[in-house]
Amino acid sequence: MSRERGPSTRALLLALVPIFGWGAGAGAGCGDDASAESTASAPTGAGDGAVEAKAKDPGEDPDHIEAVGDCEQLAARARRSETDRSLVPLLCPGLPLDRATIKAALLAEPHPGGAARWIARLDDHPELQGLARLAALDRSSQALPEELPDAATALLTPVDDRVLAAVELAYARLAAPLPEPDADPDSGSADPPSPASIENQRTRAHALLAVAHLQALQSLGLSPGRPLPPLARLLAARVLFHGRSFCRFYWQRRVAGLERTFAEMERTLLELSIDLDNTEHIGDSGLLAVERERTRIYLQRKGPKARIASMARRAPQGDARALGSRLLLPLSHELERLLDHQLSAWAFDRAVAKGGAPGGPGIDAVLAALTEALRERDLRELERRMNRRMDRARAGLPASRERGTGALEPELPVEWLDAPTLAEDARAWLAIADEAERREGPPSFARRHALARAIVALRSRPDAIRELLARGSHEAEADPLVLRYRAVLNELLVAIDGESLASLRAIEGAARPGDRDAQTEVRRRYALATRDALLHPR
């Protein structure tokens, strides 16, 4: 095992936080809980958990949970594990990095700021550098072109200064204000562009931005129908936004030369939505959370459905991805996703619209599904608001619509782990870290690697963090390992989901005894949140 002096737990967490886009500090750090006794003098009992954690045959799982003692072992695991490959630059900065390792680390960046930190390190890999610059919306060193490239024919990969200049011009066109309706024609200034001309330019700008980010996404070489890594989700959010905006603008005002781009873009939106349905949604950015739903609503309208179906009839036999919006996950998944994104009002409106539609499952069926989803997420506070919304809907619907004539589609299996399973995996990594610290002390490489794996597993899953914190409540049956690491779990939850009611309850429960300032702040925020949830009068 390596005994080199590595970063402290706090330093490791502070290094991981910006890499994965967390804006909050990491508090006291893993295992540095001031109220916990030192493992050197009093082991927490987590060592036994390290032995029994994930006792899988390594041949069955290429990313199995085990202690990794040094950079050589990490490099060996990195050949079969994308997650370990992305950690090599952080944990072993002295190792030479090949293109696959750099690409894995770049794909693990969910935010523009994280991608921007890679730009200066990618001079030897211009294609990856271009992707990082596009993700970060880096400025071009070239002057902006006079006109936008034609989105229907432009080749926008690999991304270079020419492409970035076009992207910068497109965003400038979107930000251009419309002319004042009462502008003085005798002011002596040049004739301002007409509103119609500006709208055409905006349509072309949305088309170019959608195509640029789509081509960048395609250049990653990801398999269709598989979960998207964080950087791909960042690009996908922009494709959805600009692609849907282009389709909406184009349908209102045709622009010459973009007919085929419009037809292909609608199918692209469907294919990308299917890929995103196979990707966990809890860690979505704000843009992706909103665009997932707006694009789904757009694709389920009569016009887009008919046009996509027409393309499907002309597609080669066996092209299942062109069948239509019925390939999207059922309504129950949609409602749960909106609740996980804290878009409860939108979830209630969608439930009313789909449940009360002719041939729909009815208000009663969607109400039962929503009630179950709220209780599973410890969001009973929202039931009152939901019931009021359903009562208003019933008042305007015939009795037959309340019961419905269709069936609510059952939930389908998803590609990602549920919260209890993921929490168990993270706990297994924490057990390895705790065992390594007990045997070798904090500088242990195995400890740093295991902590990093636990953080990566939880970086976008507040539900799994809450699951772990629930095991460390201040009771006799509390998990001693979770008690030891509750400080970092608490800080991670604050960083990624510090405002939801469920997380605030978990944060309050995980606060250290005697930390009155922290508890007071949590209780204040909880009171404000419950007031917003209509539990108390304003």
N, C-alpha and C positions, 0 to 999 in steps of 0.2 A: 504493500500500500504506500501511496505517496504521502510523505510527511512534510512536504514543502509548505511554507507559511502562506496560506491562501487568504483571501478576503474574509473578514468576519461575516457573521450571518447578516448583520444589518447592511454591510457593504454589498454583499451578494444580492440582497433583495433590492437595494437601491439601484444596482446595475440592471436587474431584471425588470424593474418597474418601467423605466423609459423604453427599454427594448420592446416591451409588449404594450406600450401605450398607456400605462397607468399613470395618472397624474398625482396621486397622493403618495405620501411617504410610507415607509414600511414599518413605522413605529419601532418597537423595541427589537423586532426581528425574531425569527424562529428560535425557540429554545432560550431566548433571553428574557423571558418573563420574570420580572423582579420578584414576583410572589412565589415563583417555583424554586425549589431547592436545586442546588447544583447536582448534575448527574454524576460528577466525580465522587460526591460524598453519599448520594442517595439516589440510586437508579430508580427510574419511574416505573419500571416493569415493562417497558415497551420492547425490551430486547427480545422477549418471547414472541411478540407480535412480528418482529422482523423475520423470525425463523418460519412462522406459519403463514406469513403473508404471501399470498399468490403462489402457492406451491404448484406451479405449472411446469410441465416438461418444456425446457427451452426450445425443443424441436417443434413444439406445437405453436408457439407464439414468437415471431421474430423480434418482438418488442417486449419480451417478458420482463417482469420486475425482479431485479437482482442488484446487489452491490457492485459498483464499478470503481475499481481501486485506483486507476491512474489514467492518463491520457491515452496510453496505448490500448487499454481495454475500451475506452470510450470511442476511439477511432475504429475499433473492430465492430462495435455495436452500430456505429454510424453508417456502416455499409449496408445495414438492413433496416435501420430505424430512422425515419425522417425527423422525428423529434430529437433524437440524440444528435443527428447530423446538424440540426439547427443550433445546438448548444455548444458545439465544438469551438466556434470563435470566442465564446464567452469564457468557457472553463479552461480552454487550452489555447490561449492567444499566441503561444510560441510555435504552434504546429503550422506547417504550410497548408493552405486551404486550396482544394481543387474546386472546379466550377460547380460540381454537384453540391458540395458543402456550402458554398457561398449562396447558391440558389435556394437551398433549403432554409438557410438563415433569413434570406430576404423574403421568402414566402411566408415566414412566421411573423412578419411585421403587419399588424392590423391597422396602423395609423400612418398618415403622411409623414409625421415627424420621425417615426422609426425608420421609414424608407429613406428619408433625407440623410440620416446618419450614415447610410451605406454609400452614398454617392462618391465621396472622396476615396473610398477603398476599392472602387470597382473600375479603375482606369484600365486594368488589364482585361476586363470583360465588358466591352462597350455595349453589348446587347442587354446585359443585366443592368448596367448603369443607366441605360435609357429607360428601362422599366421603372427603376427606382426614381428617376427624375420625373417621369410622368406621374407616378403615384404621389410624389411630393409636390407636383405642379411647379417644378423648378422653372425659372426663367431662362429663355434662350439667349445665347450670346450673339445671335444674329438679329438684324433689324426685322421688324414685322413685315410680312408681305403685303402687297397692295390689296390682294383679294384672297379669299379663302380657297384652298384646293377643292376640287370637285369630290364630294364625299362618295359619289358613285364609282369613281375610277381611281381615286388616290391610293397609293401604297404607303401606309403610315407606319410600317415596321421595317427594319429596326428603328426604334425611337432615337432621333438625333436632334440637333439644334433646329434643323429645318422643320421637323414635326412639332417640336415644342413651340416654335414661333407661330405656326399655324394654330396650335391649341390656344396660345396666349391671345391671338387675334380673335379667335372664336369667342372666348370669354369676354373680350372687350366689346364684341358685337352684341352679346347678350346683355351687357350692362349699359349699352347706349340708350339714352332717354329718347322718348318720342318727342317730336317738335311741339312747341307750345301752340295751341290752336289759334291764339290771338297774336302770333308773331307779326311784327311790322314788316310788310314786304318791301318798304322803302328805306329800310335801315342801312342799306349799302353792303350788308354781308352777303356771302355766297348763298345761293338758294339751298335751303335745308332739304335733306331727303324727305320724301313723302312718308306718311305712316305705312302705306302699303310696301314701299321699298324696305323700310326698317323691319317689318314683319317677315318679309322674304329673307332678309339677311339673318334674322334670328332663327328661322327655320333651317337655313343652310348651316348655321353655327351648331345647332343641336344635332343635326345629322353628322357633321364632321366630328364632333366630340364623342358621339355614340360610336361611330366607326373606329375612331382612334383608340378608344379604350377597349372596344371589342377585339380589334386586331392585336392589341397588347395582351389581352386575356388569352386569346387563342395561341399566341406565341409561347405561352407557358407550357404547352404540351400536356395539359391535364386530360384525363380520361373523361368522356361524357358520362353523365349520370352518377358521378362520384362526388363525395363532399368536397367543397372548395376550401383551400387553405386561407388564412387570414388576408394576405395581400390580394388574392384573387377575389375575395369578397369585397374588398375596397374598390377594385376596378369594376366588379359586377354592379355595385351600387350606382356608379356613375353611368354605366351602360343602361341600366334600367331608367334612371332619371332622364338622361338626354334622349334615349331611344323612345321612351313613352312621350316625352314632350315633342319630339320631332313628329311622331305619328299623329299626335293631336293637332299640332300646328299645320301639318301637311293636309290633313283631312279638311280643315277649315279653309285653307288657302293653298291650292295646288301650286307647286313650284316646278318649272320645267326641268327635266333631266333627273328628277329624283323618284320617278315612278317605281322603278325596280327596287331602289333602296328602301322605299316605304314598304313594299310587299315583303321583302326579305327581313326587314327590321321587326315586323310583327311576329314572324316565325322565330326570330332570334330571341325576342322577349319571352316567348313561350318556352323555348329550349332552356334559356337561362333560369327561368322560374322553376322548371323541373329540377335542374341541378341544385338550386337553392333549397328546394323542398327536401332534398337529400342531405342538406347541411344543417347542423345545429344552429338555432336562431337566437339563443339566449344572449350570446355575446355580440349581436349585431350592432353596428353603429346606428346613430339616429337616422341618417339618410337611408341606409339599407332597410331598417325596420319599416319606415314609411313607404319606401318604394316597392318593397315586397308586396304590400297590400294594395297600393294604387295600381301596380301593374297587374295584379291578379284581377282586380275589379275591371280594368280595361280589357283584359283578355276574355272575360266572361260576358262582355256585351255582345249584342247580336251582330253588329258589323264586323268586328275583329274575328268572332267565331266563324262567321260565314266565309270571310276571306281566307282564313287559315284552313278551313275545311276544303275550300276550292283548291288551294295549293296541295293539300294532302291527296286529293283525287288525282292530281297530275304527277305526284311524286312516285319514284320507283317502288315496286312492290316490296313490302317488308320494312319500309321506313316508318317504324312505329312512333318515332318522335314527332311526326307531323300529324298525328291523329287529332289533336285538339286539346282544349283546356280541361277535358275530363281526365287527363293524365296528372293534373295537379292534385295535391292531397285534399281529402274531403273537408267539409265545413267544420267538423269538430276540431281538426288540426288547426284550421285557420283561426278559430276562436281562441284556442289555447295559446297560439303564437301571439295574438294581440294582447292577451292577458299577461303573458310573460314579458312583453314589451311595454307594459304599463299603459296600454292604450285601451282601457276598459270601456270608455264611452263608445269608441269605434267598434269594439267587440259587440256591445249591446245593439248598436245600430245595424251591424251586419247580421246579427242573429234575427232581428226583426225583419230585415229586408229579405233574407233567404227563407226564414221559417214561415213568414206570412205571404210569400209569393204564391201565385196559382201553381198547384202541383207540388208545393213545398211540404216539408215535414210538419209544419204547424208551429205555433208559438209555444204550445205546451212542451213539445219535444226539445226545442232549442233551449227553453228555460231550464229543463231538467239537466241538459248537458252543461249549460253554463254554471248552474248551481254546483254540480259535482266538480267542475274545473276550479271554481273559486275556493271550494273547501279543500281540495287537494293542495292548493297553493297558500293556504292559511290566509285567505282574503275574504273572510266572512263579512268584513266591514263594508264590502261593496255590494252585498246582497240587497241591501235596502235600496240603493240607487238602481240596481238592475230590476227589482220588482216594480219600482215606479215607472221605469221605462217600458216594461212589458204591459203594465196597466194602461198606459197611454196608447200603446199599439193595439191592445184589445178593443179599446173604445172605438177605433176606426176600422175594425175588420169584422166581417161576418163570422158567425160561430164556426162555420166550416173551415175557415182559415186558421182558427185557433187550434183545431184538432189536426188539420192538415190531411192531405190525401197521399202524400209520398212518404218515404221512409228516410230517416236520418242515416246517412252512410256510416258504417262502422269505422273506427280508427284502424289505421294500417301500421304495420311495424316500421320503425324509422331506423336510420343508419347510425345514430349516435347513442351513447350510453345514457341510461337514466341516472338521476341524481344519487340514489343509494349505491349503485355499482361504481360510479365515478368517485364517490366519496370513499368507498372501500379501497379503490386503487390508490387514491391520494394518501390515505392512511397507511397503506403498505409502504409507500415511498418514505413517509415520515418515520415509520418504524425503522427502516434501514438507516435513515439519517441519525436517529436517536441511538441505535446500536453502534454505529460508527463513531459517534461522539463519545460514547461510554468507553469504547475500547482505545481510541486513538486521540481523542480531544477534538476541539473545534477545527483545527487546521486540516482535518481529514478530507481528502479529495472525494471519498465515497460519500461523506456527509454533504458536501457542497453539491455533488451531482444529484443525490436523492432529493435534496431541498429544491433544486432547480426543476426536477421532474414534477414534484408535487405542485409547485407554483404554476408551471406550464399547464398541468392538468386542470387547475382551478381558475386560470386567468380570466375566463369568460363564463364561468358557471357559478353564479351566486347561489343557485339552488343546492349545488353540491357542498358549498361552504356552509350553508345553513344546516345541511344534514350533518356535517361533521361537528359544528358547534353544538348542535342539540345533544350529541353524545358526551359533551364535556360540561354539562350543567352541574351546578354545585350541589351534587347529591352523592350519596354513598355509592351509587352504581355508575358514577361518571367514569369515562374512559381516561385512565391516567395519561396516556399518550396525547390525547386531544387537550387535556388540561395543560400539559406542558407547552403545547404549540398554539394555545388559544390566542395569544397576543398577535401572532402573525395572521392567523385566520381572521381575527377581528379586523385587523388593518386592511387585509385584502378585500374583505367584504365592504368596508367603508369606501375603499378606492373605486370599486367597480359597481356597487349598488347600495350606496349609503342613504337612499331616500325612500325606498319602498317600505311599506308597513311591515312586511314579513322580515325584511333585513333589519329594520330598526329594532324589532323585538329580539332578533338573534344577537344584535350588537349589545343591547341592554343586558341580555342574559349572560353574555361573555365578558362583560366589564369586570375588571378585577375589584374585589372587595376593598372598599376604602377610597376608590378613585372617584370621589364625589363630583369633581368638575366634569369628567367624561360622562358620568351617568346623568348629570344634570343636563348636559348638552343633548344627549340622546333622547332623554325624556321630553325636552322642549321640541325637538324635531318630530318626535312621535306624536306629540299633541297637535302640532300644526298639520301633520299628515292626516291624522284621524279627523280633524276638523274639515280638511279638504275632502275627505271621503264621506262627508255629510253625517258623521256620527254625532256631531255637536253643532248647535246653532252658531252662526257667525256673530 
